[in-house]
């Protein structure tokens, strides 16, 4: 048994779906622009607080925010993290900087390049490893 659906009904359904998709795209575009502007604002501050540090990489793992806080990241990270990013896994590095063992976050591209159990010179801004200077 075939269902008889008229052409105007199909066209109206397709137009409504298209309208919803268009609205979602516009919202995503606006949110993307806002986040891009916010990042551009923060970039000079990050550049000003960047320093080169020599450290021994002890361990590196990808952890969720709650696990990373239990591993040694400050509580402030959980408070500052947007709600949509709390379920993602962060690249966490445990490193010995001087006499202290610190838990740091790394840039995803830097995280892949960091060698385990080796002395590395990196650019660090707060608790964030931005780049590798030398291995």
Protein Blocks (a to p, Z undefined) as FASTA:
>chain_A
ZZdddfklmmmmmmmmmmmmmmmmmmmmmmmmmmmmmmmmmmmmmmmmgccdddddfbdc
dddfklmmmnopafklmmmpcfklmmpccddddddehjbccdddddfklmmmpcghiacd
dddehjacfbdfbZZ
